[in-house]
Amino acid sequence: MPSLVTRFHLLLLAVTLAITGVALLRIPATFAFPAHWSGSAADWLWPRNLALAAAPILALLLLLGFFILGRALTRNQFAKSQHILDPLLSLLLGIIAATQLGLLLTGIGSDLDIIRLTGFGLGIVLLVLGVVLFEAERHTYAGLRMPWPIAADAAWTLVHRATGTATSLAGMGLLALAWFDVGIGLLALAFASAIVIPGLVAGLTTLLGRR
């Protein structure tokens, strides 16, 4: 039975674990990451061990969840959804690895802010994707793949415009947060929200469109 978890995904996990190991060796145990700034002072701190443990745990949970999902899908469902779920898992694991690298660089005093750069990059990707979804025209091979069909053309247009708008807003929000340098805590939470919210909008809108 094919699996949604590929060797590339395991490589991304290995990269995250390697970064974590280096961080544990190079960053003092008493170090706390400034997760949010109020003026010139940090008002939200992440203890080193707690902050560094989050990425490997999230990566493992994602791999487990996608593995179970792949086993639960029928062969037909797997074939129809693999081209979406495979890059989605790669994107999520890539964001986790980049965030962990950002923590490592912050902890050793580097001026290179990888987490902000990730915010800019992901924001641009989501902004472009949102425009593409909003302007998409219906045909057999384009548009969102949902668990249920969207029969009416008007409902299909509504779903794509709502999802495109949500995705573009998520991208613009990430760009704004990265630009104003709100801190690694809010940015990390924003990464998760920017991925999850457009999907929720798509699901809810398709349900409404079926009525």
WOZI-V997795 format. One line per field, one symbol per residue. phi: phi as a letter, one per 40 degrees, with the letter a starting at -180 (. if undefined). burial: 1 if it has 9 or more other C-alpha atoms within 8 Angstrom, else 0. A space follows every 10 residues. Layout:
phi = ???
burial = ???
//
This chain:
phi = .cbccbcccc cccccccccc ccccccbdcc cbcccabbgb bcbabbddcc cccccccccc cccccccccc cccccccccc bccccccccc cccccccccc ccccccccgc cccccccccc cccccccccc ccccccbcac bbgcbbcbcb cccccccccc cccccccccc cccccccccc fchccccccc dccccccdcc cccccccccc c
burial = 0001100011 0110111011 0111001000 1011111000 0110111100 1110110111 0110011011 1010000100 1100110011 0011111111 1111111000 0011111111 0111111111 1111010100 0010000001 0000111111 1111111111 1111101100 0111111101 1011001110 1110110010 0
//
